[in-house]
Amino acid sequence: MPYFYILYSNSFDKYYYGSTSSLEERVKKHNTNHRGYTGSANDWRLVYQEEYETKELAFRREMQIKKWKNRKRVEALIGNSVGSEHPD
């Protein structure tokens, strides 16, 4: 199933938003030493996820959240989800 997800890094004190059809593998990739924004930290943890019927819908949600450009709004989304983890 495709997912929209939010990761959080304590070392960066930042969120990362993405979409994927393999959530577990994608989170592992973010925590490896690779090129790109998340590659320079290895403490990314999943704090939020939504499941979708299609990859297109998950990607649309990712783009919607990225347009928010508002940390408080993202944290409210995370905080309002059942069973979500909160950043330390």
Helices and strands as residue ranges (DSSP letters): E 3-9, E 14-20, H 23-30, G 37-40, E 44-51, H 55-68, H 71-80
